[in-house]
Amino acid sequence: MRTKATAKAVLILLLVVGSCLGGGCVETLAAQQKKSAGCLTAELKPNRVEGILKKLNAKTKELKTYQAGIEYLFSQPDFDSNTLRTGVLYYEKSGGKSNLRINFQTLKQDDEKVQKYTEHFIFDGVWLTVLDYQIKTHKRYQQAEPNKPVDAFDLVSKNLPIVGFTKIENLKKQFEIKLIERQKGGSGNFVRLYLKVKHDSIYKDDYSAIEFWIDKKLYFPAKIIATSTGGDIYEITFIKPKINKRIAQKVFAIKVPKDFDEPEIFELKKKTK
């Protein structure tokens, strides 16, 4: 269950990076949740919807590199279970190619103590490599043809509803969009959008809603909260981001420890005519 949940969080992260990832969120999850209490939702006027999304899209075009700390909270309310993972994320895009790496470093299960838990996810446009340092496994999943690499955004846009950031009309077709209004005294550092999946949406079987916290200063997402149809919640927060700062190429190199198992390779399934 933990591995499956983490994989889904990575897909969300991959998509956000490729579309309009950003930050400015330096508060803890608990602090932000406390500030958000008592917020009201109001329908967002169409012109404001398009204005917000166009501004996010403009920021996307400026994005060349991105690195930040991340907090990923996976909650299962039905089981009163919470798993918090922390780590770092690196992304770069140049010459039509992209690289992304997520290094998870710690894990905290419910009320247990924080423990070291190392797991790396590396995507180079063709292959997604997963290194699990606990059970010493090395898995590679082919995501595209070698001569047709895809960006992190394109990789998961078919499976996750954050695709709307670059296709405004599609966003309005798939979701009912609302603005979460803050009450007096609440945090004014974020724009918060609530996207409810429509009954005929292509995402209706996987998600019920997604909430975006957009940093007003940088105008990039600072937190994403996705709720599955089963009630599970995937919450991702970006911490102290560095935008368009140089990242050493060795960061994206894949070094598999000698004591790891032989790699499991999952090639791309060929389409039948």
N, C-alpha and C positions, 0 to 999 in steps of 0.2 A: 504494500500500500504506500509506503514511504517513497519508494523508487518511482512509482507511477505518478504520485503527486508532484515530486520534484521534476520529473520529465515534463509535466504539463506546465509548471512554472517556468521552465527553461524555454518552452515554446512561446509563452507570453512575453518573456524577456527578449527573445530573438525578434519577435514581431515589433515590439516597441522600439528597439534599437534601430531597426531598418526604416521605421516610419518617422517618428518624431520623439526620440528619447531625450530626456533631459533631467534637470533637477533643480537644486536650490533647496531641497528639503533636508534640513539638518536636525529637525526635531525627532524625538523618539516616537515610535508607534503609539505608545500609551498617551503621550502628550497630545498628539494629533487627534486621537479618538476622543479624548476628553473635550477638546475644543469643538469637535464636530457635533456634540450632543445638542439636541434641541433644534437642529437645522430644519428648515421647511423647504419644500420643493415647489417650484412654479414653472409653468411651461415657458420654454425659451423661444422668443420670437424668431421666425425663420431667418431674418436678416442678421441677427446676432449669432445664430448657429453657423451660418456660412462665414461670417466674419471671424469667428473663433477658429474654425477649421482651416480657413485660408491662411490665417496667421501662423498656425501650427505647421502647415505645409510649407510656408516660406522658410521657417526655421529649419525644416528638414533639409532643404536644399543647401543650407550653409554647413550642415554637419559633415565633418571629415573624420574626426576621432572623438571618442567618448570613453571616459573611465570613471568609475564610481564604486562606492561601497553599496551593498544591497542587503536588505532585510526581507526575507520571504517567510510569511506566516501562513501556514496551511491549517484551516480550522474545519472540524467536523462537529457542528453543533449537536447533532443527534447522538453523538457518542461523548460529548463534552471533552473533546480532544483537540489539543493545539500543538503544532510542531513549528518551532522557529528556527530558521537557518540563516546564517550570515556568511558573507563572502565579498568578493570583488568582481567587477565586470570590466572588460576591455572590448572596444570596438573600433574598427577603422574601415574606411572605404576610400579606394583610390583606383582610377583607371577602369572603372566598371567592375572591380572586384572588391570583395569585402572579407573581413576576418572578425570573428567574435570568440571571446573566451570568457567563461564564467567559472570561477574557482570558489566553490563552497568550502568553508573552513570549520564552522562550528554548527552544533545542533543542540536544541533544548526541547525535550519532550515534556509537555504539561508542566508539572511542578518539580521535575527533576533538575539536577544541576547541568549547567552548560558543559558539553563535552566536545572534544576535537572530533570532527567528522569531515574528512577530506574527500571531495568528489569534484572532478573537473569535466567541463563540457566545452569542446572546441569545434567551431564550424568554419570551414574554409571556402564555402561556396559550393562544394560538391559533397564533402563528407562531414558528418557529425560524429565526433569521437567522444566517447565517455570513458573516463578512468575512475574506477572506484577503488580507493586506497584501503578500505576496510576489508573487502573480500578479494582484493588484488585482481580485478578483472579489467579487461581492455576490449571495448566493443566499438565497432565502426558501422555507421549506418549511411549508405549512399543516398543522397537527396536529389542529385541531378546528374546529367551526363557530363563527363569531363570537359567536353568542348562547349558546354552550355551552363556554366556556373550561375548560381542564383544568389541574390542578396538575402540577408537575414529576413527582411520584410517579405520578399516573395516566397520564401521557404514556407512560412506558416500562415500566410494570408488566406489560404484555402480552408484553414481549420479554426482560425480565431477571428472574432469580430472586430478587432481593432483596425481592420483594413479601411474603415471609413475615413481615417485621417487623410488619405490621399484620394479618396473617391467620395466626394461629398454627397452626390445624388444617391449612391449606393447606401451610404450611412442612413440617410433619411428613409430609404425604402425598407431597410432591415430593422430599424429601431424607432421607438417613440422617445424623443429627446427632451429632457427636462434640465433645468438649472437648479441646483441646490442652493437656495438662498440662505445666507448666514443671518443669525439673529444678532441683535445689538450686543456688542461685547465679545463676539466670536472672532476667530482669526480671519483677517482680511488679506492674507498673503496668497490665497489660492482661488482659482476659478474651479468650481466643481460641477462636472456634467454627469448626469445620470442617464444611461442608455438602457431602456427596457426592450427586450427582444419581442418583436411582433409575432403573432400566432402563425403567420405564414413565412417567417424568416428562415433563411438557410441555416441559421444557428439555433433554431428552436429546440433541437434535440440535445444540445450540449450546454447551453447557457440560458439563464433567465434574465440576467442584467449585468452591466459593467459600470463601474464608477471611476471617473478620472479626476485626479487632483492636479491642476495645472498651476505651476509656479508663475505668479504674475510678473515677476521681475524678468526672468529669462524666457518666459512663455513656452516652457516645455513641461511635459508630465512629471510630477514629483512622486505620485503614488497611483497604483492601479489596484482596484478591487473587483475581481470577477467572481460571480456566484453561479455555480453549476445548477442544472435542473434537479440534481439530487440534494441540493442544499449545502454542498461543500463550498468553502470560500478560499480563494487564492489571493493573497494580499502582498503586493510587492512595493517596497519603498526604496527610492534612490537617495544615497547619502553623499554629501560633499562632492558633487560631480566636477570633473575637469573636462571642458569642451574645447575641442580643436587644439589640444596640447599633444606634443610629440610622444608617441609610444614606441619603445624599442621593438624591433622585429622579433627578438628572441622571446618576447611575451607570448607570441602565437605559435612558437615551436612546440612540437609534441615529443616529449621525452618519457618513454615508458620504462619504469623500473625493471631491472632484470628479473626480479622474483615474481613478476606478474604472470598470470596465465597467458597462453597463446591467444592472440586476438580472435574474437568472433566477428566475422564480417557478414553484413547483410546488404547484398547488392540490390540495386534498384530493379524492381520488377518490370520486365519488358511488357509493353502494351500489345495486346493481341489485336490483330486487324479484324 
